[in-house]
Amino acid sequence: MANGGGGAGPVPVPGVFKLVFLTVLVLTVIFFATAVFLSYTLPQTPTDSQVTLFESCDFAWKACLGAILGLLGGKVAG
């Protein structure tokens, strides 16, 4: 047991998986940064479109984070 415990060793990672993972990671960072930026720059009484934009970015980074966890979980399980 040279790898420190019992397991099958490293999991091979295809290039397509890396591309998809990095794309989702970049989108997560962009949406999160945009949501943080908007939270500090929106006026006290934002318009409906500003609120919609903030809520969309807030949802998008959370959805992307879920996609990252799903990709990692699927890679480990499969």
Backbone hydrogen bonds, N-H to C=O, Kabsch-Sander energy under -0.5 kcal/mol:
donor,donor_aa,acceptor,acceptor_aa,energy
4,G,1,M,-0.9
18,K,14,P,-1.7
19,L,15,G,-2.2
20,V,16,V,-2.6
21,F,17,F,-2.8
22,L,18,K,-2.7
23,T,19,L,-2.2
24,V,20,V,-2.4
25,L,21,F,-2.4
26,V,22,L,-2.6
27,L,23,T,-2.3
28,T,24,V,-2.3
29,V,25,L,-2.1
30,I,26,V,-2.5
31,F,27,L,-2.7
32,F,28,T,-2.5
33,A,29,V,-2.7
34,T,30,I,-2.3
35,A,31,F,-2.3
36,V,32,F,-2.4
37,F,33,A,-2.7
38,L,34,T,-2.8
39,S,35,A,-2.0
40,Y,36,V,-1.3
40,Y,37,F,-0.5
41,T,37,F,-1.5
42,L,38,L,-2.1
51,V,47,T,-2.1
52,T,48,D,-2.4
53,L,49,S,-2.2
54,F,50,Q,-2.3
55,E,51,V,-2.7
56,S,52,T,-2.3
57,C,53,L,-2.3
58,D,54,F,-2.6
59,F,55,E,-2.4
60,A,56,S,-2.6
61,W,57,C,-2.2
62,K,58,D,-1.3
63,A,59,F,-2.5
64,C,60,A,-2.5
65,L,61,W,-2.0
66,G,62,K,-1.9
67,A,63,A,-2.0
68,I,64,C,-2.3
69,L,65,L,-2.3
70,G,66,G,-2.3
71,L,67,A,-2.7
72,L,68,I,-2.6
73,G,69,L,-2.7
74,G,70,G,-2.5
75,K,71,L,-2.0
76,V,72,L,-2.3
77,A,73,G,-2.4
78,G,74,G,-1.9
